[in-house]
Amino acid sequence: MVLKSHFTLLFFFLIYASFAQKNKSDFAIGFSSGYGHELKNKDYEFNNKYYKIHIGYVIKNPKLYTLELIIEPEINFANQTLINPFLIPVDDPDYLMKWEYYSKTNKINQYILNLGNLIR
């Protein structure tokens, strides 16, 4: 299901990009996705996937520069697992409870909205 939605989005943006240069527009749209994981870390494991949509609108276009408004909604899906038990102090009274909690895979979902201006 996820793979099908990826190909549908890719097809949509390829069709959109093929007609994008015919009309000069003040509106721009883009899509970005990616994944990553922590390398060479023996203490914990961290995996991440993200999806971002870039929306740009030209506010002002004089001869010397261009002023754009940028809106980028983003969603991140992360998984984190503690591997090294010695990161929690052994003399901590809640050592076993903390070890059980942090050694399980914690799922983190982040919803982000980036707003900005771009001057070219």
C-alpha positions in Angstrom: 0.0 0.0 0.0 2.8 2.4 0.9 4.8 1.5 -2.2 1.7 2.1 -4.4 1.2 5.6 -2.8 4.8 6.4 -3.5 4.5 5.5 -7.1 1.3 7.5 -7.4 2.9 10.6 -6.0 6.0 10.1 -8.2 3.8 9.8 -11.3 1.8 12.9 -10.3 4.9 15.0 -9.8 6.5 13.7 -13.1 3.4 14.7 -15.0 3.3 18.1 -13.2 7.0 18.7 -13.9 6.6 18.0 -17.6 4.2 20.9 -18.0 5.8 23.1 -15.4 8.0 25.1 -17.8 5.2 26.0 -20.3 3.6 28.7 -18.1 5.5 31.2 -15.9 3.9 30.9 -12.5 4.5 32.5 -9.1 3.6 29.2 -7.5 6.1 26.3 -6.9 5.5 22.9 -5.3 7.9 20.0 -4.5 8.0 16.8 -2.5 10.9 15.2 -0.6 11.2 11.9 1.3 14.0 10.1 2.9 15.2 7.7 5.5 18.2 7.3 7.7 19.7 5.4 10.6 22.5 5.9 13.2 25.9 4.6 12.0 28.5 2.9 14.2 26.7 3.6 17.5 26.8 0.7 20.0 24.8 2.5 22.7 21.4 2.9 20.9 19.7 2.4 17.6 17.9 5.2 15.8 15.9 5.0 12.5 14.1 7.8 10.8 11.7 8.3 7.8 10.4 11.7 6.7 8.1 13.2 4.1 8.1 16.9 3.2 6.1 19.0 0.9 7.6 22.3 -0.3 5.2 25.1 -1.3 6.7 28.4 -2.6 4.9 31.6 -3.7 6.7 34.6 -5.2 5.5 37.7 -3.3 7.6 40.3 -5.1 9.7 40.1 -8.2 11.6 43.4 -9.0 14.7 43.4 -11.3 17.4 42.8 -8.6 15.9 40.2 -6.4 12.9 37.9 -5.8 11.1 37.5 -2.5 9.3 34.2 -1.9 7.1 32.8 0.9 7.9 29.2 1.7 5.6 26.8 3.6 6.9 23.2 4.3 4.7 20.8 6.2 6.8 17.8 7.3 6.2 14.5 9.1 8.9 12.3 10.7 8.6 8.8 11.9 11.4 7.6 14.2 12.2 4.5 16.2 14.7 4.5 19.0 16.0 1.6 21.1 18.6 1.7 23.9 21.2 -1.1 23.5 23.8 -0.3 26.1 22.5 -0.9 29.7 25.4 1.0 31.2 24.0 4.4 30.1 21.6 4.2 33.0 23.5 4.5 36.3 23.3 1.2 38.2 22.9 3.0 41.6 19.7 4.6 40.4 16.8 3.3 42.5 14.6 2.8 39.4 17.3 1.1 37.3 15.2 -1.9 36.3 12.1 0.1 35.5 14.1 2.6 33.4 16.0 -0.3 31.6 12.7 -2.0 30.7 11.3 1.3 29.4 14.3 2.4 27.4 15.2 -1.0 26.0 11.9 -1.2 24.2 11.6 0.4 20.8 10.1 3.8 21.2 8.2 5.2 18.3 8.3 9.0 17.9 6.1 10.9 15.4 6.9 14.5 14.7 4.7 16.9 12.8 6.5 20.0 11.7 5.5 23.2 9.9 8.3 25.3 8.5 7.6 28.9 7.4 10.1 31.2 5.8 11.1 33.8 3.4 13.6 33.4 0.6 15.4 36.2 -1.1 17.2 35.4 -4.3 
